[in-house]
Amino acid sequence: MELNIARIDRAQGLRGEVALTLFTDDPDSRLAVGTQLETDRDDAGSLTIASTRIYKSRWYVRFEEVPDRTAAEALQGTILTADIEGSDEEDAWYAHELTGLHVELADGTVVGTVIGLEHLPAQDLLVVAERPGGRTLIPMVYEILLDVDIAGRRIVVDPPGGLLERDQIEGQEDDAL
């Protein structure tokens, strides 16, 4: 299974070092020196980690294939991926497993479809399309996510009032009366 590990942000210094935005909760092993990571770009190929450092909670990496700042700048926005074995954790899901699942209320009312996942320091957020062009962020916490059924292709939620776009629209209609 292919897992997104990080996104290359900006070049740092003159020797090809880059800053990363992490998508993994295990950067020490996923970004170990000598690890070879694939990229989401055909022109970048795979990259081998030559060195890492952490400064002010930010990860910086230098790759063997990236000799200077110019080459590092060309990689900005590139997603780093790795082939991994599936997780045996009961409540651990990968973004690609959640994308496309239907989001439902406990009564079976379909709210929308998961279109992505945002990683924040406090918790991850499901990005849900409630209607074409609209999106809602639902915190991935036990109080809100009642059931994540990958096989059944659905997530059951119990959101607080006002979280969903549909709640806000209904509130506006009530105010108009």
Biotite code that builds the C-alpha atoms (Angstrom):
import biotite.structure as struc

atoms = struc.array([
    struc.Atom([0.000, 0.000, 0.000], chain_id="A", res_id=1, res_name="MET", atom_name="CA", element="C"),
    struc.Atom([1.339, 3.451, -0.910], chain_id="A", res_id=2, res_name="GLU", atom_name="CA", element="C"),
    struc.Atom([1.292, 6.015, 1.902], chain_id="A", res_id=3, res_name="LEU", atom_name="CA", element="C"),
    struc.Atom([1.895, 9.769, 1.672], chain_id="A", res_id=4, res_name="ASN", atom_name="CA", element="C"),
    struc.Atom([4.730, 10.578, 4.080], chain_id="A", res_id=5, res_name="ILE", atom_name="CA", element="C"),
    struc.Atom([5.351, 14.307, 3.558], chain_id="A", res_id=6, res_name="ALA", atom_name="CA", element="C"),
    struc.Atom([5.206, 17.248, 1.155], chain_id="A", res_id=7, res_name="ARG", atom_name="CA", element="C"),
    struc.Atom([8.353, 19.129, 0.186], chain_id="A", res_id=8, res_name="ILE", atom_name="CA", element="C"),
    struc.Atom([7.822, 22.796, 0.963], chain_id="A", res_id=9, res_name="ASP", atom_name="CA", element="C"),
    struc.Atom([10.704, 25.175, 0.449], chain_id="A", res_id=10, res_name="ARG", atom_name="CA", element="C"),
    struc.Atom([14.411, 24.965, -0.116], chain_id="A", res_id=11, res_name="ALA", atom_name="CA", element="C"),
    struc.Atom([16.615, 25.745, 2.895], chain_id="A", res_id=12, res_name="GLN", atom_name="CA", element="C"),
    struc.Atom([20.178, 26.931, 2.398], chain_id="A", res_id=13, res_name="GLY", atom_name="CA", element="C"),
    struc.Atom([22.450, 26.329, -0.600], chain_id="A", res_id=14, res_name="LEU", atom_name="CA", element="C"),
    struc.Atom([23.174, 22.574, -0.319], chain_id="A", res_id=15, res_name="ARG", atom_name="CA", element="C"),
    struc.Atom([19.801, 21.165, -1.375], chain_id="A", res_id=16, res_name="GLY", atom_name="CA", element="C"),
    struc.Atom([18.092, 20.857, 1.995], chain_id="A", res_id=17, res_name="GLU", atom_name="CA", element="C"),
    struc.Atom([14.278, 21.147, 2.029], chain_id="A", res_id=18, res_name="VAL", atom_name="CA", element="C"),
    struc.Atom([11.632, 21.798, 4.677], chain_id="A", res_id=19, res_name="ALA", atom_name="CA", element="C"),
    struc.Atom([8.838, 19.217, 4.956], chain_id="A", res_id=20, res_name="LEU", atom_name="CA", element="C"),
    struc.Atom([5.197, 19.189, 5.961], chain_id="A", res_id=21, res_name="THR", atom_name="CA", element="C"),
    struc.Atom([4.682, 15.782, 7.553], chain_id="A", res_id=22, res_name="LEU", atom_name="CA", element="C"),
    struc.Atom([1.712, 13.467, 6.951], chain_id="A", res_id=23, res_name="PHE", atom_name="CA", element="C"),
    struc.Atom([3.044, 10.666, 9.161], chain_id="A", res_id=24, res_name="THR", atom_name="CA", element="C"),
    struc.Atom([2.996, 10.167, 12.897], chain_id="A", res_id=25, res_name="ASP", atom_name="CA", element="C"),
    struc.Atom([6.263, 8.187, 12.732], chain_id="A", res_id=26, res_name="ASP", atom_name="CA", element="C"),
    struc.Atom([8.794, 10.484, 11.031], chain_id="A", res_id=27, res_name="PRO", atom_name="CA", element="C"),
    struc.Atom([11.794, 8.987, 12.852], chain_id="A", res_id=28, res_name="ASP", atom_name="CA", element="C"),
    struc.Atom([11.462, 5.651, 11.048], chain_id="A", res_id=29, res_name="SER", atom_name="CA", element="C"),
    struc.Atom([9.840, 6.866, 7.806], chain_id="A", res_id=30, res_name="ARG", atom_name="CA", element="C"),
    struc.Atom([12.544, 9.509, 7.271], chain_id="A", res_id=31, res_name="LEU", atom_name="CA", element="C"),
    struc.Atom([15.573, 7.546, 8.478], chain_id="A", res_id=32, res_name="ALA", atom_name="CA", element="C"),
    struc.Atom([18.867, 8.178, 6.710], chain_id="A", res_id=33, res_name="VAL", atom_name="CA", element="C"),
    struc.Atom([19.191, 5.807, 3.757], chain_id="A", res_id=34, res_name="GLY", atom_name="CA", element="C"),
    struc.Atom([15.425, 5.437, 3.269], chain_id="A", res_id=35, res_name="THR", atom_name="CA", element="C"),
    struc.Atom([14.335, 5.614, -0.348], chain_id="A", res_id=36, res_name="GLN", atom_name="CA", element="C"),
    struc.Atom([11.028, 7.420, -0.952], chain_id="A", res_id=37, res_name="LEU", atom_name="CA", element="C"),
    struc.Atom([8.987, 7.615, -4.126], chain_id="A", res_id=38, res_name="GLU", atom_name="CA", element="C"),
    struc.Atom([7.535, 10.889, -5.387], chain_id="A", res_id=39, res_name="THR", atom_name="CA", element="C"),
    struc.Atom([4.263, 11.815, -7.024], chain_id="A", res_id=40, res_name="ASP", atom_name="CA", element="C"),
    struc.Atom([6.132, 13.301, -10.001], chain_id="A", res_id=41, res_name="ARG", atom_name="CA", element="C"),
    struc.Atom([7.485, 11.351, -12.949], chain_id="A", res_id=42, res_name="ASP", atom_name="CA", element="C"),
    struc.Atom([10.404, 13.758, -13.456], chain_id="A", res_id=43, res_name="ASP", atom_name="CA", element="C"),
    struc.Atom([11.606, 13.463, -9.815], chain_id="A", res_id=44, res_name="ALA", atom_name="CA", element="C"),
    struc.Atom([11.772, 9.652, -9.531], chain_id="A", res_id=45, res_name="GLY", atom_name="CA", element="C"),
    struc.Atom([12.733, 8.277, -6.134], chain_id="A", res_id=46, res_name="SER", atom_name="CA", element="C"),
    struc.Atom([14.773, 10.149, -3.533], chain_id="A", res_id=47, res_name="LEU", atom_name="CA", element="C"),
    struc.Atom([17.159, 8.749, -0.907], chain_id="A", res_id=48, res_name="THR", atom_name="CA", element="C"),
    struc.Atom([17.453, 10.533, 2.432], chain_id="A", res_id=49, res_name="ILE", atom_name="CA", element="C"),
    struc.Atom([21.046, 11.657, 3.058], chain_id="A", res_id=50, res_name="ALA", atom_name="CA", element="C"),
    struc.Atom([20.453, 13.603, 6.294], chain_id="A", res_id=51, res_name="SER", atom_name="CA", element="C"),
    struc.Atom([17.685, 14.968, 8.506], chain_id="A", res_id=52, res_name="THR", atom_name="CA", element="C"),
    struc.Atom([17.401, 17.552, 11.230], chain_id="A", res_id=53, res_name="ARG", atom_name="CA", element="C"),
    struc.Atom([14.657, 19.131, 13.282], chain_id="A", res_id=54, res_name="ILE", atom_name="CA", element="C"),
    struc.Atom([14.607, 22.840, 14.009], chain_id="A", res_id=55, res_name="TYR", atom_name="CA", element="C"),
    struc.Atom([11.740, 24.485, 15.919], chain_id="A", res_id=56, res_name="LYS", atom_name="CA", element="C"),
    struc.Atom([9.554, 21.369, 15.442], chain_id="A", res_id=57, res_name="SER", atom_name="CA", element="C"),
    struc.Atom([10.081, 21.458, 11.654], chain_id="A", res_id=58, res_name="ARG", atom_name="CA", element="C"),
    struc.Atom([11.743, 18.613, 9.736], chain_id="A", res_id=59, res_name="TRP", atom_name="CA", element="C"),
    struc.Atom([14.481, 19.412, 7.225], chain_id="A", res_id=60, res_name="TYR", atom_name="CA", element="C"),
    struc.Atom([15.848, 16.758, 4.867], chain_id="A", res_id=61, res_name="VAL", atom_name="CA", element="C"),
    struc.Atom([18.658, 16.523, 2.341], chain_id="A", res_id=62, res_name="ARG", atom_name="CA", element="C"),
    struc.Atom([18.467, 13.938, -0.447], chain_id="A", res_id=63, res_name="PHE", atom_name="CA", element="C"),
    struc.Atom([21.404, 12.229, -2.159], chain_id="A", res_id=64, res_name="GLU", atom_name="CA", element="C"),
    struc.Atom([19.928, 13.083, -5.583], chain_id="A", res_id=65, res_name="GLU", atom_name="CA", element="C"),
    struc.Atom([19.530, 16.818, -4.809], chain_id="A", res_id=66, res_name="VAL", atom_name="CA", element="C"),
    struc.Atom([22.940, 18.543, -4.939], chain_id="A", res_id=67, res_name="PRO", atom_name="CA", element="C"),
    struc.Atom([21.995, 22.220, -4.580], chain_id="A", res_id=68, res_name="ASP", atom_name="CA", element="C"),
    struc.Atom([19.343, 24.838, -3.891], chain_id="A", res_id=69, res_name="ARG", atom_name="CA", element="C"),
    struc.Atom([18.225, 25.028, -7.528], chain_id="A", res_id=70, res_name="THR", atom_name="CA", element="C"),
    struc.Atom([17.407, 21.302, -7.600], chain_id="A", res_id=71, res_name="ALA", atom_name="CA", element="C"),
    struc.Atom([15.683, 21.607, -4.197], chain_id="A", res_id=72, res_name="ALA", atom_name="CA", element="C"),
    struc.Atom([13.517, 24.502, -5.379], chain_id="A", res_id=73, res_name="GLU", atom_name="CA", element="C"),
    struc.Atom([12.369, 22.425, -8.352], chain_id="A", res_id=74, res_name="ALA", atom_name="CA", element="C"),
    struc.Atom([10.913, 19.852, -5.918], chain_id="A", res_id=75, res_name="LEU", atom_name="CA", element="C"),
    struc.Atom([8.666, 22.300, -4.065], chain_id="A", res_id=76, res_name="GLN", atom_name="CA", element="C"),
    struc.Atom([5.165, 20.820, -3.675], chain_id="A", res_id=77, res_name="GLY", atom_name="CA", element="C"),
    struc.Atom([6.307, 17.246, -4.364], chain_id="A", res_id=78, res_name="THR", atom_name="CA", element="C"),
    struc.Atom([4.621, 14.536, -2.276], chain_id="A", res_id=79, res_name="ILE", atom_name="CA", element="C"),
    struc.Atom([6.913, 11.855, -0.814], chain_id="A", res_id=80, res_name="LEU", atom_name="CA", element="C"),
    struc.Atom([5.413, 8.354, -0.619], chain_id="A", res_id=81, res_name="THR", atom_name="CA", element="C"),
    struc.Atom([6.439, 4.937, 0.676], chain_id="A", res_id=82, res_name="ALA", atom_name="CA", element="C"),
    struc.Atom([5.191, 1.397, 0.179], chain_id="A", res_id=83, res_name="ASP", atom_name="CA", element="C"),
    struc.Atom([4.076, 0.036, 3.547], chain_id="A", res_id=84, res_name="ILE", atom_name="CA", element="C"),
    struc.Atom([2.311, -2.949, 5.038], chain_id="A", res_id=85, res_name="GLU", atom_name="CA", element="C"),
    struc.Atom([-1.283, -2.397, 6.216], chain_id="A", res_id=86, res_name="GLY", atom_name="CA", element="C"),
    struc.Atom([-1.844, -1.267, 9.793], chain_id="A", res_id=87, res_name="SER", atom_name="CA", element="C"),
    struc.Atom([-3.262, -3.633, 12.370], chain_id="A", res_id=88, res_name="ASP", atom_name="CA", element="C"),
    struc.Atom([-4.479, -0.805, 14.606], chain_id="A", res_id=89, res_name="GLU", atom_name="CA", element="C"),
    struc.Atom([-8.238, -0.886, 15.061], chain_id="A", res_id=90, res_name="GLU", atom_name="CA", element="C"),
    struc.Atom([-8.817, 2.880, 14.909], chain_id="A", res_id=91, res_name="ASP", atom_name="CA", element="C"),
    struc.Atom([-6.097, 3.891, 12.420], chain_id="A", res_id=92, res_name="ALA", atom_name="CA", element="C"),
    struc.Atom([-6.996, 4.764, 8.842], chain_id="A", res_id=93, res_name="TRP", atom_name="CA", element="C"),
    struc.Atom([-5.084, 6.188, 5.924], chain_id="A", res_id=94, res_name="TYR", atom_name="CA", element="C"),
    struc.Atom([-6.357, 9.102, 3.853], chain_id="A", res_id=95, res_name="ALA", atom_name="CA", element="C"),
    struc.Atom([-6.745, 6.933, 0.743], chain_id="A", res_id=96, res_name="HIS", atom_name="CA", element="C"),
    struc.Atom([-8.986, 4.529, 2.722], chain_id="A", res_id=97, res_name="GLU", atom_name="CA", element="C"),
    struc.Atom([-11.296, 7.353, 3.853], chain_id="A", res_id=98, res_name="LEU", atom_name="CA", element="C"),
    struc.Atom([-11.514, 9.270, 0.575], chain_id="A", res_id=99, res_name="THR", atom_name="CA", element="C"),
    struc.Atom([-14.758, 8.468, -1.217], chain_id="A", res_id=100, res_name="GLY", atom_name="CA", element="C"),
    struc.Atom([-16.618, 7.153, 1.846], chain_id="A", res_id=101, res_name="LEU", atom_name="CA", element="C"),
    struc.Atom([-20.170, 8.410, 2.415], chain_id="A", res_id=102, res_name="HIS", atom_name="CA", element="C"),
    struc.Atom([-20.711, 10.424, 5.581], chain_id="A", res_id=103, res_name="VAL", atom_name="CA", element="C"),
    struc.Atom([-24.019, 9.705, 7.318], chain_id="A", res_id=104, res_name="GLU", atom_name="CA", element="C"),
    struc.Atom([-25.838, 10.801, 10.442], chain_id="A", res_id=105, res_name="LEU", atom_name="CA", element="C"),
    struc.Atom([-26.873, 8.137, 12.976], chain_id="A", res_id=106, res_name="ALA", atom_name="CA", element="C"),
    struc.Atom([-30.374, 8.066, 11.442], chain_id="A", res_id=107, res_name="ASP", atom_name="CA", element="C"),
    struc.Atom([-28.939, 7.144, 8.012], chain_id="A", res_id=108, res_name="GLY", atom_name="CA", element="C"),
    struc.Atom([-29.240, 10.607, 6.429], chain_id="A", res_id=109, res_name="THR", atom_name="CA", element="C"),
    struc.Atom([-26.377, 11.028, 3.955], chain_id="A", res_id=110, res_name="VAL", atom_name="CA", element="C"),
    struc.Atom([-24.450, 14.233, 4.625], chain_id="A", res_id=111, res_name="VAL", atom_name="CA", element="C"),
    struc.Atom([-21.815, 14.042, 1.897], chain_id="A", res_id=112, res_name="GLY", atom_name="CA", element="C"),
    struc.Atom([-18.648, 12.317, 0.720], chain_id="A", res_id=113, res_name="THR", atom_name="CA", element="C"),
    struc.Atom([-15.106, 12.430, 2.132], chain_id="A", res_id=114, res_name="VAL", atom_name="CA", element="C"),
    struc.Atom([-12.867, 14.208, -0.378], chain_id="A", res_id=115, res_name="ILE", atom_name="CA", element="C"),
    struc.Atom([-9.723, 14.431, 1.722], chain_id="A", res_id=116, res_name="GLY", atom_name="CA", element="C"),
    struc.Atom([-8.018, 14.703, 5.073], chain_id="A", res_id=117, res_name="LEU", atom_name="CA", element="C"),
    struc.Atom([-6.294, 17.694, 6.664], chain_id="A", res_id=118, res_name="GLU", atom_name="CA", element="C"),
    struc.Atom([-3.591, 17.142, 9.271], chain_id="A", res_id=119, res_name="HIS", atom_name="CA", element="C"),
    struc.Atom([-3.551, 19.683, 12.078], chain_id="A", res_id=120, res_name="LEU", atom_name="CA", element="C"),
    struc.Atom([-1.571, 19.666, 15.326], chain_id="A", res_id=121, res_name="PRO", atom_name="CA", element="C"),
    struc.Atom([-4.606, 18.969, 17.545], chain_id="A", res_id=122, res_name="ALA", atom_name="CA", element="C"),
    struc.Atom([-6.338, 16.345, 15.378], chain_id="A", res_id=123, res_name="GLN", atom_name="CA", element="C"),
    struc.Atom([-7.002, 15.361, 11.796], chain_id="A", res_id=124, res_name="ASP", atom_name="CA", element="C"),
    struc.Atom([-10.036, 16.748, 9.986], chain_id="A", res_id=125, res_name="LEU", atom_name="CA", element="C"),
    struc.Atom([-12.195, 14.953, 7.440], chain_id="A", res_id=126, res_name="LEU", atom_name="CA", element="C"),
    struc.Atom([-12.848, 17.160, 4.413], chain_id="A", res_id=127, res_name="VAL", atom_name="CA", element="C"),
    struc.Atom([-16.446, 16.417, 3.401], chain_id="A", res_id=128, res_name="VAL", atom_name="CA", element="C"),
    struc.Atom([-18.214, 17.619, 0.243], chain_id="A", res_id=129, res_name="ALA", atom_name="CA", element="C"),
    struc.Atom([-21.802, 18.248, 1.328], chain_id="A", res_id=130, res_name="GLU", atom_name="CA", element="C"),
    struc.Atom([-22.789, 19.611, -2.063], chain_id="A", res_id=131, res_name="ARG", atom_name="CA", element="C"),
    struc.Atom([-20.897, 20.393, -5.268], chain_id="A", res_id=132, res_name="PRO", atom_name="CA", element="C"),
    struc.Atom([-18.412, 23.146, -4.529], chain_id="A", res_id=133, res_name="GLY", atom_name="CA", element="C"),
    struc.Atom([-19.013, 23.166, -0.767], chain_id="A", res_id=134, res_name="GLY", atom_name="CA", element="C"),
    struc.Atom([-16.903, 21.543, 1.902], chain_id="A", res_id=135, res_name="ARG", atom_name="CA", element="C"),
    struc.Atom([-17.082, 20.959, 5.632], chain_id="A", res_id=136, res_name="THR", atom_name="CA", element="C"),
    struc.Atom([-14.293, 20.037, 8.036], chain_id="A", res_id=137, res_name="LEU", atom_name="CA", element="C"),
    struc.Atom([-15.240, 17.386, 10.596], chain_id="A", res_id=138, res_name="ILE", atom_name="CA", element="C"),
    struc.Atom([-12.828, 16.729, 13.487], chain_id="A", res_id=139, res_name="PRO", atom_name="CA", element="C"),
    struc.Atom([-11.778, 13.077, 13.749], chain_id="A", res_id=140, res_name="MET", atom_name="CA", element="C"),
    struc.Atom([-12.585, 12.638, 17.435], chain_id="A", res_id=141, res_name="VAL", atom_name="CA", element="C"),
    struc.Atom([-14.447, 9.812, 19.181], chain_id="A", res_id=142, res_name="TYR", atom_name="CA", element="C"),
    struc.Atom([-17.266, 12.147, 20.275], chain_id="A", res_id=143, res_name="GLU", atom_name="CA", element="C"),
    struc.Atom([-18.162, 12.909, 16.630], chain_id="A", res_id=144, res_name="ILE", atom_name="CA", element="C"),
    struc.Atom([-17.105, 9.804, 14.659], chain_id="A", res_id=145, res_name="LEU", atom_name="CA", element="C"),
    struc.Atom([-19.454, 7.032, 15.788], chain_id="A", res_id=146, res_name="LEU", atom_name="CA", element="C"),
    struc.Atom([-18.375, 4.423, 13.238], chain_id="A", res_id=147, res_name="ASP", atom_name="CA", element="C"),
    struc.Atom([-15.841, 4.168, 10.423], chain_id="A", res_id=148, res_name="VAL", atom_name="CA", element="C"),
    struc.Atom([-16.832, 1.250, 8.207], chain_id="A", res_id=149, res_name="ASP", atom_name="CA", element="C"),
    struc.Atom([-14.236, 0.936, 5.437], chain_id="A", res_id=150, res_name="ILE", atom_name="CA", element="C"),
    struc.Atom([-15.799, -2.256, 4.038], chain_id="A", res_id=151, res_name="ALA", atom_name="CA", element="C"),
    struc.Atom([-19.280, -0.710, 4.077], chain_id="A", res_id=152, res_name="GLY", atom_name="CA", element="C"),
    struc.Atom([-17.877, 2.504, 2.498], chain_id="A", res_id=153, res_name="ARG", atom_name="CA", element="C"),
    struc.Atom([-19.411, 4.799, 5.156], chain_id="A", res_id=154, res_name="ARG", atom_name="CA", element="C"),
    struc.Atom([-18.661, 6.921, 8.191], chain_id="A", res_id=155, res_name="ILE", atom_name="CA", element="C"),
    struc.Atom([-21.376, 7.593, 10.772], chain_id="A", res_id=156, res_name="VAL", atom_name="CA", element="C"),
    struc.Atom([-21.105, 10.932, 12.563], chain_id="A", res_id=157, res_name="VAL", atom_name="CA", element="C"),
    struc.Atom([-22.864, 12.755, 15.399], chain_id="A", res_id=158, res_name="ASP", atom_name="CA", element="C"),
    struc.Atom([-21.791, 16.363, 14.790], chain_id="A", res_id=159, res_name="PRO", atom_name="CA", element="C"),
    struc.Atom([-22.536, 19.213, 17.181], chain_id="A", res_id=160, res_name="PRO", atom_name="CA", element="C"),
    struc.Atom([-25.158, 21.696, 15.973], chain_id="A", res_id=161, res_name="GLY", atom_name="CA", element="C"),
    struc.Atom([-23.897, 24.162, 13.384], chain_id="A", res_id=162, res_name="GLY", atom_name="CA", element="C"),
    struc.Atom([-20.896, 22.082, 12.245], chain_id="A", res_id=163, res_name="LEU", atom_name="CA", element="C"),
    struc.Atom([-22.479, 20.904, 9.009], chain_id="A", res_id=164, res_name="LEU", atom_name="CA", element="C"),
    struc.Atom([-23.266, 23.268, 6.167], chain_id="A", res_id=165, res_name="GLU", atom_name="CA", element="C"),
    struc.Atom([-26.844, 21.932, 6.066], chain_id="A", res_id=166, res_name="ARG", atom_name="CA", element="C"),
    struc.Atom([-27.332, 23.071, 9.697], chain_id="A", res_id=167, res_name="ASP", atom_name="CA", element="C"),
    struc.Atom([-26.232, 26.577, 8.781], chain_id="A", res_id=168, res_name="GLN", atom_name="CA", element="C"),
    struc.Atom([-28.602, 26.722, 5.798], chain_id="A", res_id=169, res_name="ILE", atom_name="CA", element="C"),
    struc.Atom([-31.528, 25.496, 7.934], chain_id="A", res_id=170, res_name="GLU", atom_name="CA", element="C"),
    struc.Atom([-30.664, 28.148, 10.545], chain_id="A", res_id=171, res_name="GLY", atom_name="CA", element="C"),
    struc.Atom([-30.781, 30.871, 7.895], chain_id="A", res_id=172, res_name="GLN", atom_name="CA", element="C"),
    struc.Atom([-34.201, 29.655, 6.718], chain_id="A", res_id=173, res_name="GLU", atom_name="CA", element="C"),
    struc.Atom([-35.506, 29.758, 10.303], chain_id="A", res_id=174, res_name="ASP", atom_name="CA", element="C"),
    struc.Atom([-34.207, 33.318, 10.706], chain_id="A", res_id=175, res_name="ASP", atom_name="CA", element="C"),
    struc.Atom([-36.003, 34.364, 7.524], chain_id="A", res_id=176, res_name="ALA", atom_name="CA", element="C"),
    struc.Atom([-39.384, 33.282, 8.961], chain_id="A", res_id=177, res_name="LEU", atom_name="CA", element="C"),
])
